Amino acid sequence: MRDGYLLKRTGREFAKNLIWMAVVLGLLVAVLAAATDLSLVGMIFFVGVFAAVMAAIMTVVVIWSGAYDETTRRGGHDYPGSPPDRGGWDDVEKWTGHSGGGDGGGGL
């Protein structure tokens, strides 16, 4: 594994989780602030702290579990058995019984 890859992946994963948590909890704060008399400043502070803590926990779980990175720089998947590793979509057509020769049979 390349030097620094894990640190870069951890940073990307944390940023992605933080954005998701901030969006979800921000929507919740917007609804609660409109429906109750709670302090908006206090709620925003709570969401900021809670989102950072939850994003850190989620990042640790994902990295520690050894989950594969979602996509590579080329946009494909980075796990064994993904279509680029199997030879592309031609193999899928062979599995379904198509010859891949363009005979035009069986389509809609």
N, C-alpha and C positions, 0 to 999 in steps of 0.2 A: 504494500500500500504506500502511496506517495506520502512524503512528509507534509504535514499540515492539512491533509485531506479531511481528517476527522474533525479538526477544529473548524474548517470552512463549512463542512456539512452541519455541524452542530449550530453554527451561527445562522445558516440558512433555515434550518429546522426551527430554531427558536424564533426567528423573525416571522416565519410563516404561522407558527402557533400563536404568537403574540397578536398578530393582525386578526386572526380568527377570533381569539378571545375578546379583543377590544371591540370588534364589530358586534358580536353576539351580546356581550354584556352592555355595550353602549346602547343597543336597541332596548334592552331591558331597563336601563336607567332612564331612557327617554319616556318609556311608558310609565314607569313608577313616578317620575318627576311630574308628569302630567296628571296622574291620578291621585297623588298624595301631597302632603305638605312637607315632605322631606327636603333637606337642604341639597341643592344641586351641586354645590362645591364639595360637600362631604361625600355625596354619591360618586362624583367623578373621581375623587381621591381613592375611594374604596375600589372602584372598578379598575383604576390604574394599578393598584397594588395587587388586587386579586388576579387580574389578567396576567401580570408578570409572574406571579407565583405559579399559577396554573400552567402557563406556557413553559416555565422551567421544568415543572414536573413532567409534563407531556414530552418535552424534549429528552429528558433523561430516560424515560421509559422507551421511547423510540430508538434512541442510540444504543442503550444497554441491551435491548432485545435483539439487536443485530438485524433489524428490518432493512430491506433494500431501499436504496434511494429511489424516489418515484420516477424520475426521468433522467436521461443522460443529456448531454449538450446537444445531441442530434435529435432529441425529442422522443427517442425510443425508450423502452424499458431497460433497466439495468440488472435484470435477473436472468439466470440460466433458463433456456427454453423459450425465450421471447421470440417473436417472428424473425428478427434478423439472425438469430442463432440457428433457426431451423431452415433457413433458406427462403424466407419470404412467404408470400401468399400463394405461390404456385403449389406448395405442399398441401395447403388447406383445400384447394380445388381437387387435388388427387384423393384426399381423404373422403370427400363427398361424392366421389365417383365421376367427376368431370375429367375429361382427358386433357383439358387445357389447350387443345388444338384449335379452338374456335369453330367447332362444328355447328354451334347454334342450337343444339338439341336440348329440350327440357326447360327452357326459360319461359318467362312470362311474356 
